[in-house]
Amino acid sequence: MASLFVIRGADQGKRFEVRDKNVALGRDGSNPIRLHDNEISRRHAELRHTPQGYRLIDLGSANGTFVNGNPIDQAPLRSGDQVQVGQTVMLYSEGVAAERDVTRRVDLLTSVGRDDRSAIVRSIPVGQGPKVLESPNESAGEWLKVRLANLAVMYQATQAISHIVDPDELLPRVLQLVFESIGADRGAILLLDDEGTFTPKAVRWRNTEDPDDRLQISQTIVEYVREQGQGVITADAPADKRFGPAESILGSGIREAICVPLQGRHTVLGVLYADTLTPQTIDDECSGPKRRFTPEHLTLMVAIGHQSGLAIENTRLYQEKVQAERLAAIGQTIATLSHHIKNILQGIRGGSYLIDMGLNQRDEAIVRRGWTIVEKNQAKIYNLVMDMLSFSKDREPALEECDLNQIVGDVVELMQSRAVELGVELLWRPGLGFPEVLLDPEGIHRAVLNIVTNALDAAEDRENARVEVATEWDQPKAIARISIQDNGIGIAPGDLKAIFQVFESTKGGRGTGLGLPVSRKIIREHSGDVHVTSLQGKGSRFLIELPMRARDEKGPMDDGLQTMS
């Protein structure tokens, strides 16, 4: 399935899935892809499906449509293309077609299978791979040795920079590779900014004795490399006919320089420059000056430049994606919390209205009814704030010796009135033989309270509605278990995996989507976990397991938590 992911603009962080054959995008609300950008036309462009894939068609927009920085009337789209309309930039990607299920065409044979006749005849550790390139056979010719050496450099370059996502770490590493591969004395990386101006981003000297030394790079070189998309090596500027006699390429006694483009997927991102200050030597009158930089060095530098350009582009896309996801998460949080707070405020407002009416009419019954509504919504605000605090902070449980049955029993007693109001029978079956154990009583109380509240809501309006809460102490394993089981509506199989995700709620407007994630977080802070089984239409069971050390066990108490295997 194709999609457009907004990496820049007012809708940053949104992902639009392209499902239909023709999908329009623009500012108007009738477009399947609606963008909140004032520089976009109401009906700006359209994605049209062809046998070769989607094509992007400009629909006569005022400010134009661009693919990878180039204006288009229509153009085919490929994964990784950047689409710009107005100030909005989107990343196009294509998913794997669902019908291409290759899993049915691959069989993994067991070791006892009759058809498996394979046998390992030789193995080599992963770390030994580069050594094959670094140490070619002595019988290899000079040409092959040079090629293998260059291949080894590219292997190291790929290994070194492919996993780096921080630009401040990436660029110095690229220069280090250049120094190791061609023996340069000075080097620099210049990147193009939004205005198309070269800006130095990294510089390196072989000898750093003079901190005031400055690297002078000719504008002629970098502009030529940028415009032509070619790497250059030069040793004598006046002899190079590509440059005018008034244009100085080399200065300050420099005899050789290499400059290559940092080529991204579609555009030049900048240049990679290296030079040498070592004076040239003359072998004899016929051979002329001996050069440090050879065509082999230039070829290697072009390859490094291309690989580095892709790595720089990947770091930028990664940073933009992270930023977009952060903004999207913030937006989702604000939108969700605003919705719940608005509902709570509406409840308080309704209760306040009844209180005001009762006071004016001197009717105490109306006042009490209004105050009951206000109290309920105050409790909702308290629970929402506590859940937000519990989920937002990583904290160590404040352990103390507790009676787990008493903690869970307090929750059941607290929720009895709520159960009666919903018409649900709330049963409490405390386990026997519980010793005092180390727990965070406030945290466990909140975790159990959230799950019991959900169970009561799920069982509401069911015939013979019932929620059963029980505890059990497994002495051999030193595990305390808390079971909350209901005969409610159950959870759909497709929703079961999402119930512990933040802001995912199956309770509609009554749920915040924070209760279950907070409960699991608290339980996991105790090195435990929550397990769920559910049958839609039959009910659900939440089982909390808390591994811990009892007070009467032998051993130090300061390691009161044990990790489950």
C-alpha positions as CSV (number, residue, x, y, z in Angstrom):
1,M,0.0,0.0,0.0
2,A,1.3,3.4,-1.0
3,S,1.5,6.3,1.5
4,L,2.5,9.9,2.0
5,F,4.3,10.8,5.3
6,V,4.4,14.6,6.0
7,I,7.9,15.5,7.2
8,R,7.6,19.3,7.0
9,G,4.6,21.6,7.1
10,A,1.5,22.3,9.2
11,D,0.5,18.6,9.1
12,Q,3.9,17.3,10.1
13,G,3.8,13.8,11.4
14,K,0.6,12.8,9.6
15,R,0.6,9.7,7.3
16,F,-1.9,9.5,4.5
17,E,-2.6,6.0,3.0
18,V,-3.3,5.9,-0.7
19,R,-5.9,3.2,-1.2
20,D,-7.9,4.3,-4.3
21,K,-6.8,4.5,-7.9
22,N,-7.2,8.2,-8.0
23,V,-6.5,10.3,-4.9
24,A,-6.7,14.1,-4.9
25,L,-4.8,16.3,-2.5
26,G,-5.3,19.9,-1.6
27,R,-6.6,22.4,0.9
28,D,-10.3,21.7,0.4
29,G,-12.0,19.3,2.9
30,S,-13.4,17.2,0.0
31,N,-9.9,15.9,-0.8
32,P,-9.0,12.5,0.6
33,I,-5.6,14.0,1.4
34,R,-6.4,17.4,3.0
35,L,-3.4,19.6,3.9
36,H,-3.7,22.7,6.1
37,D,-1.3,24.8,4.1
38,N,-2.4,28.3,2.8
39,E,0.0,28.1,-0.1
40,I,-1.7,25.0,-1.5
41,S,-4.6,25.2,-3.9
42,R,-8.0,23.9,-3.0
43,R,-7.6,21.0,-5.4
44,H,-3.8,21.0,-5.9
45,A,-2.7,17.6,-7.4
46,E,-3.8,14.1,-7.8
47,L,-2.2,10.6,-7.5
48,R,-3.3,8.4,-10.4
49,H,-2.7,4.7,-10.5
50,T,-1.1,3.2,-13.6
51,P,0.2,-0.3,-14.3
52,Q,3.7,1.0,-13.5
53,G,2.6,2.5,-10.2
54,Y,1.3,5.9,-9.1
55,R,1.8,9.1,-11.0
56,L,1.6,12.6,-9.5
57,I,-0.5,15.0,-11.6
58,D,-0.5,18.8,-11.0
59,L,-4.0,20.1,-11.4
60,G,-3.1,23.6,-12.5
61,S,-2.1,24.7,-9.0
62,A,-1.1,28.3,-8.3
63,N,2.3,27.5,-6.7
64,G,3.2,24.3,-8.5
65,T,4.0,20.7,-7.5
66,F,7.6,19.5,-7.0
67,V,9.1,16.0,-6.9
68,N,12.6,15.8,-5.4
69,G,12.9,19.6,-5.8
70,N,12.0,19.7,-9.5
71,P,8.7,21.3,-10.8
72,I,6.5,18.8,-12.6
73,D,3.2,18.7,-14.5
74,Q,3.1,15.0,-14.0
75,A,5.8,12.4,-12.9
76,P,6.0,8.8,-11.8
77,L,6.6,8.3,-8.0
78,R,9.0,5.8,-6.5
79,S,9.6,4.9,-2.9
80,G,11.8,7.6,-1.2
81,D,10.6,10.5,-3.5
82,Q,9.9,13.7,-1.8
83,V,6.8,15.5,-2.9
84,Q,6.5,19.3,-2.1
85,V,3.3,21.3,-2.4
86,G,3.4,24.8,-0.9
87,Q,5.4,24.6,2.3
88,T,4.5,21.0,2.8
89,V,7.0,18.2,2.1
90,M,5.9,14.6,2.1
91,L,7.8,11.3,1.8
92,Y,6.3,8.8,-0.7
93,S,6.6,5.1,0.0
94,E,5.2,2.0,-1.5
95,G,4.3,-1.1,0.7
96,V,4.7,-4.7,-0.5
97,A,1.7,-6.0,-2.2
98,A,-0.3,-8.3,0.1
99,E,-0.9,-10.8,-2.7
100,R,2.9,-11.4,-3.0
101,D,3.0,-13.8,-0.1
102,V,6.4,-15.5,-0.4
103,T,6.1,-17.3,2.9
104,R,4.3,-20.2,1.2
105,R,7.3,-20.7,-1.2
106,V,9.9,-21.2,1.5
107,D,10.2,-24.3,3.7
108,L,12.4,-24.5,6.8
109,L,13.5,-28.1,7.1
110,T,14.0,-29.6,10.6
111,S,17.3,-31.2,11.6
112,V,15.6,-34.7,11.5
113,G,13.9,-34.2,8.2
114,R,14.7,-36.6,5.5
115,D,15.0,-33.9,2.8
116,D,17.7,-32.0,4.7
117,R,21.0,-33.2,3.3
118,S,23.0,-30.0,4.0
119,A,26.2,-30.1,6.1
120,I,28.5,-27.3,7.2
121,V,31.9,-27.6,5.5
122,R,33.4,-24.3,6.5
123,S,32.6,-21.3,8.6
124,I,34.1,-17.8,9.2
125,P,33.2,-15.3,11.9
126,V,31.5,-12.1,10.8
127,G,34.5,-10.0,12.1
128,Q,36.8,-11.8,9.7
129,G,35.1,-10.4,6.6
130,P,37.2,-7.2,6.2
131,K,40.5,-9.2,6.7
132,V,39.8,-10.9,3.4
133,L,39.9,-7.6,1.7
134,E,42.8,-6.2,3.7
135,S,45.2,-9.1,3.1
136,P,45.0,-10.3,-0.5
137,N,46.9,-13.4,-1.7
138,E,50.6,-12.7,-2.5
139,S,50.0,-14.1,-6.0
140,A,47.4,-11.5,-6.8
141,G,48.5,-8.9,-9.4
142,E,49.0,-5.3,-8.6
143,W,45.8,-4.3,-10.4
144,L,43.8,-6.7,-8.2
145,K,45.6,-5.6,-5.0
146,V,44.6,-2.0,-5.7
147,R,41.0,-2.9,-6.4
148,L,40.8,-5.0,-3.3
149,A,42.3,-2.2,-1.2
150,N,39.7,0.2,-2.6
151,L,37.0,-2.3,-1.9
152,A,38.2,-2.6,1.6
153,V,38.0,1.1,2.1
154,M,34.4,1.2,0.8
155,Y,33.5,-1.8,3.0
156,Q,34.9,0.1,6.1
157,A,33.1,3.3,5.0
158,T,29.8,1.5,4.7
159,Q,30.3,-0.2,8.1
160,A,31.4,3.0,9.7
161,I,28.7,5.4,8.6
162,S,25.6,3.4,7.7
163,H,24.4,3.1,11.3
164,I,25.1,6.7,12.4
165,V,22.0,8.9,12.7
166,D,23.6,12.0,14.4
167,P,25.0,14.5,11.8
168,D,27.5,15.9,14.3
169,E,29.0,12.4,14.6
170,L,28.7,11.4,10.9
171,L,30.7,14.2,9.2
172,P,33.9,13.9,11.2
173,R,33.8,10.2,10.7
174,V,33.6,10.7,6.9
175,L,36.7,13.0,7.0
176,Q,38.5,10.4,9.0
177,L,37.8,7.8,6.3
178,V,39.1,10.2,3.7
179,F,42.4,10.7,5.6
180,E,42.9,7.0,6.1
181,S,42.2,6.2,2.4
182,I,44.0,8.8,0.3
183,G,46.5,10.3,2.8
184,A,45.2,13.9,2.6
185,D,46.7,16.7,4.7
186,R,43.5,18.8,5.1
187,G,39.9,18.1,4.4
188,A,36.5,19.7,4.8
189,I,32.8,19.0,4.2
190,L,30.6,21.8,2.9
191,L,26.8,21.4,2.8
192,L,24.3,23.4,0.9
193,D,21.8,25.4,3.0
194,D,18.2,26.3,2.1
195,E,19.4,29.3,0.1
196,G,21.8,27.2,-1.9
197,T,25.0,28.6,-0.2
198,F,27.9,26.3,0.7
199,T,28.4,26.2,4.5
200,P,31.4,24.5,6.1
201,K,30.1,21.8,8.5
202,A,33.3,19.8,9.3
203,V,37.1,20.4,8.9
204,R,40.2,18.3,9.6
205,W,44.0,18.7,9.6
206,R,46.5,16.0,9.7
207,N,48.8,18.2,11.8
208,T,47.0,20.3,14.4
209,E,50.0,22.1,15.8
210,D,48.7,25.5,14.6
211,P,45.1,26.0,15.7
212,D,44.9,29.3,13.8
213,D,45.6,27.6,10.4
214,R,42.8,28.3,8.0
215,L,41.7,26.2,5.0
216,Q,41.1,28.3,1.9
217,I,38.9,26.5,-0.7
218,S,38.3,27.9,-4.2
219,Q,34.7,28.8,-5.0
220,T,35.5,27.8,-8.6
221,I,36.1,24.2,-7.6
222,V,33.0,23.7,-5.5
223,E,30.7,25.4,-8.0
224,Y,32.0,23.3,-10.8
225,V,31.6,20.1,-8.8
226,R,28.1,21.1,-7.8
227,E,26.9,22.1,-11.3
228,Q,28.5,19.3,-13.2
229,G,28.0,16.6,-10.6
230,Q,31.6,15.5,-11.2
231,G,34.6,15.0,-9.0
232,V,37.8,16.8,-9.9
233,I,41.5,16.3,-9.2
234,T,43.9,19.1,-10.1
235,A,47.6,19.8,-9.7
236,D,48.1,22.8,-11.9
237,A,45.2,25.3,-12.4
238,P,46.5,27.2,-15.5
239,A,46.8,23.9,-17.4
240,D,43.1,23.0,-16.9
241,K,41.0,24.4,-19.7
242,R,37.8,24.0,-17.8
243,F,38.6,27.0,-15.7
244,G,39.4,30.5,-16.9
245,P,42.9,32.0,-16.5
246,A,41.7,34.5,-14.0
247,E,40.1,31.8,-11.8
248,S,42.5,30.6,-9.1
249,I,41.9,27.0,-8.0
250,L,45.0,26.4,-6.0
251,G,46.7,28.9,-3.7
252,S,49.0,29.1,-0.7
253,G,51.4,26.7,-2.3
254,I,48.9,23.9,-2.6
255,R,49.9,21.6,-5.5
256,E,47.0,19.0,-5.4
257,A,43.4,19.0,-4.5
258,I,40.4,16.6,-4.8
259,C,36.8,17.8,-4.6
260,V,33.8,15.5,-5.1
261,P,30.0,15.9,-4.8
262,L,28.1,14.5,-1.9
263,Q,25.4,13.0,-4.0
264,G,22.1,12.1,-2.4
265,R,19.4,10.1,-4.1
266,H,18.3,12.9,-6.3
267,T,20.3,16.1,-5.6
268,V,23.8,17.2,-4.6
269,L,23.9,17.9,-0.9
270,G,27.3,19.5,-0.8
271,V,31.0,18.7,-1.5
272,L,33.8,16.7,0.0
273,Y,37.1,18.4,-0.3
274,A,40.7,17.2,0.4
275,D,44.1,18.6,-0.5
276,T,47.8,18.1,0.2
277,L,50.4,20.7,1.3
278,T,53.3,18.3,0.5
279,P,55.5,19.9,-2.3
280,Q,55.8,17.9,-5.5
281,T,59.0,16.1,-6.3
282,I,60.6,15.7,-9.8
283,D,61.7,12.2,-10.6
284,D,63.5,13.3,-13.8
285,E,63.0,15.6,-16.7
286,C,60.9,13.2,-18.7
287,S,58.6,11.9,-16.0
288,G,57.6,15.3,-14.7
289,P,56.2,15.9,-11.2
290,K,55.2,13.0,-9.1
291,R,51.7,13.3,-7.9
292,R,50.2,12.2,-4.6
293,F,46.7,12.1,-5.9
294,T,46.0,9.6,-8.7
295,P,42.9,8.8,-10.7
296,E,42.5,5.8,-8.3
297,H,42.2,8.3,-5.4
298,L,39.6,10.3,-7.3
299,T,37.5,7.3,-8.1
300,L,37.7,6.2,-4.5
301,M,36.7,9.7,-3.3
302,V,33.7,9.9,-5.6
303,A,32.5,6.5,-4.2
304,I,33.0,7.7,-0.6
305,G,31.2,11.0,-1.5
306,H,28.2,9.1,-2.9
307,Q,28.0,6.8,0.1
308,S,28.4,9.7,2.5
309,G,25.7,11.7,0.6
310,L,23.3,8.9,1.1
311,A,24.2,8.6,4.8
312,I,23.7,12.4,5.3
313,E,20.4,12.2,3.6
314,N,19.4,9.3,5.8
315,T,20.3,11.2,8.9
316,R,18.2,14.2,7.8
317,L,15.2,12.0,7.0
318,Y,15.6,10.3,10.4
319,Q,15.8,13.6,12.3
320,E,12.8,14.9,10.4
321,K,10.9,11.7,11.0
322,V,11.7,11.8,14.8
323,Q,10.6,15.4,15.0
324,A,7.4,14.7,13.0
325,E,6.6,11.7,15.3
326,R,7.2,13.9,18.4
327,L,4.9,16.6,17.1
328,A,2.3,14.0,16.2
329,A,2.5,12.4,19.6
330,I,2.2,15.8,21.3
331,G,-0.7,16.7,19.1
332,Q,-2.4,13.4,19.8
333,T,-1.9,13.8,23.5
334,I,-3.3,17.4,23.5
335,A,-6.3,16.4,21.4
336,T,-7.1,13.4,23.5
337,L,-6.7,15.2,26.9
338,S,-8.6,18.2,25.6
339,H,-11.5,15.9,24.7
340,H,-11.6,14.2,28.1
341,I,-11.2,17.5,30.0
342,K,-13.9,19.1,28.0
343,N,-16.3,16.3,28.9
344,I,-15.4,16.6,32.6
345,L,-15.9,20.4,32.6
346,Q,-19.3,19.9,30.9
347,G,-20.2,17.6,33.8
348,I,-19.1,20.1,36.4
349,R,-20.9,22.8,34.6
350,G,-24.1,20.8,34.6
351,G,-23.8,20.0,38.3
352,S,-23.1,23.7,39.0
353,Y,-26.2,24.6,37.1
354,L,-28.3,22.3,39.3
355,I,-26.7,23.7,42.5
356,D,-27.5,27.2,41.4
357,M,-31.1,26.2,40.6
358,G,-31.5,24.5,43.9
359,L,-30.1,27.5,45.9
360,N,-32.5,29.9,44.0
361,Q,-35.5,27.6,44.6
362,R,-34.3,26.7,48.2
363,D,-34.6,23.0,47.1
364,E,-32.0,21.0,49.0
365,A,-32.7,17.8,46.9
366,I,-31.7,19.6,43.7
367,V,-28.6,21.0,45.4
368,R,-27.5,17.5,46.5
369,R,-28.1,16.1,43.0
370,G,-25.9,18.8,41.5
371,W,-23.2,18.3,44.1
372,T,-23.2,14.5,43.4
373,I,-22.5,15.3,39.7
374,V,-19.7,17.7,40.7
375,E,-18.1,15.2,43.0
376,K,-18.1,12.5,40.3
377,N,-16.3,14.8,37.9
378,Q,-13.8,15.9,40.5
379,A,-13.0,12.2,40.9
380,K,-12.5,11.9,37.2
381,I,-10.1,14.9,37.2
382,Y,-8.2,13.3,40.1
383,N,-7.9,10.0,38.3
384,L,-6.9,11.5,35.0
385,V,-4.1,13.6,36.6
386,M,-2.8,10.7,38.7
387,D,-2.8,8.4,35.6
388,M,-0.9,11.1,33.7
389,L,1.7,11.5,36.4
390,S,2.1,7.7,36.8
391,F,2.6,7.1,33.1
392,S,4.9,10.1,32.5
393,K,7.5,9.4,35.2
394,D,9.9,6.5,35.5
395,R,10.0,5.8,39.2
396,E,11.3,3.1,41.5
397,P,8.4,1.6,43.6
398,A,8.4,2.9,47.2
399,L,8.6,-0.6,48.8
400,E,7.2,-1.3,52.2
401,E,5.9,-4.4,54.1
402,C,2.3,-4.7,53.1
403,D,-0.7,-7.1,53.3
404,L,-1.7,-7.6,49.7
405,N,-5.2,-8.8,50.6
406,Q,-5.8,-5.6,52.5
407,I,-4.7,-3.4,49.5
408,V,-6.9,-5.3,47.1
409,G,-9.8,-5.5,49.6
410,D,-9.7,-1.7,50.0
411,V,-10.1,-1.4,46.2
412,V,-13.1,-3.8,46.2
413,E,-14.7,-1.9,49.1
414,L,-14.1,1.5,47.4
415,M,-15.8,0.2,44.2
416,Q,-18.8,-1.4,45.8
417,S,-21.0,1.7,45.5
418,R,-19.9,2.0,41.8
419,A,-20.9,-1.7,41.3
420,V,-24.3,-1.2,42.8
421,E,-24.9,1.9,40.6
422,L,-24.1,-0.1,37.5
423,G,-26.0,-3.2,38.6
424,V,-23.0,-5.4,38.8
425,E,-22.2,-8.0,41.5
426,L,-18.7,-7.4,42.8
427,L,-17.2,-10.5,44.5
428,W,-14.1,-10.6,46.6
429,R,-12.2,-13.8,47.3
430,P,-9.0,-13.2,49.2
431,G,-6.4,-15.9,49.1
432,L,-5.0,-17.7,52.2
433,G,-1.5,-18.0,53.6
434,F,-0.3,-14.5,52.5
435,P,2.8,-13.3,54.3
436,E,3.6,-9.6,54.5
437,V,5.4,-8.8,51.3
438,L,7.4,-5.8,49.9
439,L,5.1,-3.6,47.7
440,D,4.4,-0.1,46.8
441,P,0.9,0.0,48.3
442,E,-0.2,3.2,46.5
443,G,1.0,2.0,43.1
444,I,-0.6,-1.5,43.4
445,H,-3.8,0.2,44.6
446,R,-4.0,2.4,41.5
447,A,-3.1,-0.5,39.2
448,V,-5.8,-2.8,40.6
449,L,-8.3,0.1,40.7
450,N,-8.0,0.8,37.0
451,I,-8.5,-2.8,36.0
452,V,-11.5,-3.3,38.4
453,T,-13.1,-0.1,37.0
454,N,-12.7,-1.4,33.5
455,A,-14.2,-4.7,34.4
456,L,-17.3,-3.0,36.0
457,D,-17.8,-0.9,32.9
458,A,-17.5,-4.0,30.7
459,A,-20.1,-5.9,32.7
460,E,-22.7,-3.1,32.9
461,D,-26.1,-4.0,31.3
462,R,-25.1,-7.7,31.1
463,E,-27.5,-10.4,32.4
464,N,-26.3,-11.5,35.8
465,A,-23.4,-9.0,35.6
466,R,-20.6,-10.1,37.8
467,V,-17.0,-9.1,38.5
468,E,-14.8,-11.4,40.7
469,V,-11.6,-10.3,42.3
470,A,-9.3,-12.9,43.9
471,T,-5.8,-13.3,45.1
472,E,-3.4,-16.3,45.4
473,W,0.0,-16.8,47.0
474,D,2.3,-19.2,45.2
475,Q,4.8,-19.9,47.9
476,P,7.2,-22.2,45.9
477,K,7.7,-19.5,43.2
478,A,7.2,-16.5,45.6
479,I,4.6,-15.1,43.2
480,A,1.5,-13.2,44.3
481,R,-1.4,-13.3,41.8
482,I,-4.4,-11.0,41.5
483,S,-7.2,-12.1,39.2
484,I,-9.9,-9.7,38.0
485,Q,-12.5,-11.6,36.0
486,D,-15.8,-10.3,34.5
487,N,-18.6,-11.7,32.3
488,G,-18.8,-8.6,30.3
489,I,-18.7,-7.8,26.5
490,G,-15.2,-9.1,26.1
491,I,-12.5,-7.8,23.9
492,A,-12.3,-8.3,20.1
493,P,-9.2,-10.3,19.0
494,G,-8.1,-7.3,16.8
495,D,-8.2,-5.0,19.8
496,L,-6.5,-7.3,22.3
497,K,-3.0,-6.2,21.3
498,A,-3.8,-2.5,21.5
499,I,-5.4,-2.3,24.9
500,F,-2.1,-1.4,26.7
501,Q,-1.3,1.3,24.2
502,V,-1.7,4.9,25.4
503,F,-5.0,6.6,24.4
504,E,-6.4,3.3,23.0
505,S,-9.8,2.8,24.7
506,T,-12.6,0.4,23.9
507,K,-14.9,2.3,26.2
508,G,-15.7,5.2,23.9
509,G,-16.2,8.6,25.6
510,R,-16.0,7.0,29.1
511,G,-12.4,6.0,28.8
512,T,-9.2,8.0,28.7
513,G,-7.0,5.3,27.2
514,L,-4.6,5.7,30.2
515,G,-5.9,3.3,32.8
516,L,-4.5,0.0,31.4
517,P,-1.1,1.4,30.2
518,V,-0.7,2.9,33.7
519,S,-1.6,-0.4,35.4
520,R,0.9,-2.4,33.3
521,K,3.6,0.2,33.9
522,I,3.2,0.0,37.7
523,I,3.2,-3.8,37.7
524,R,6.3,-3.9,35.5
525,E,8.0,-1.5,37.9
526,H,7.5,-4.3,40.4
527,S,9.2,-6.7,37.9
528,G,5.8,-8.3,37.3
529,D,3.4,-8.4,34.4
530,V,-0.3,-8.4,33.4
531,H,-1.8,-11.2,31.3
532,V,-5.1,-11.0,29.5
533,T,-7.5,-13.6,28.2
534,S,-10.8,-12.7,26.6
535,L,-13.7,-14.1,24.6
536,Q,-15.9,-11.6,22.8
537,G,-19.4,-11.7,24.3
538,K,-18.2,-13.9,27.2
539,G,-16.0,-11.8,29.3
540,S,-12.3,-11.1,30.2
541,R,-9.8,-12.1,32.8
542,F,-6.8,-10.0,33.8
543,L,-4.1,-11.8,35.8
544,I,-1.5,-9.8,37.6
545,E,1.6,-11.6,38.6
546,L,4.0,-10.0,41.2
547,P,7.2,-11.9,41.9
548,M,8.6,-10.8,45.3
549,R,10.3,-12.0,48.5
550,A,8.3,-12.6,51.5
551,R,9.2,-11.2,54.9
552,D,9.7,-14.6,56.5
553,E,12.0,-15.9,53.7
554,K,15.7,-16.2,54.4
555,G,18.0,-13.7,52.7
556,P,18.5,-10.0,52.6
557,M,15.5,-7.8,52.3
558,D,17.1,-5.1,50.2
559,D,16.7,-7.3,47.1
560,G,13.0,-7.6,47.6
561,L,12.1,-7.9,43.9
562,Q,13.0,-10.9,41.7
563,T,12.9,-10.8,38.0
564,M,10.6,-13.4,36.4
565,S,12.3,-15.9,34.1
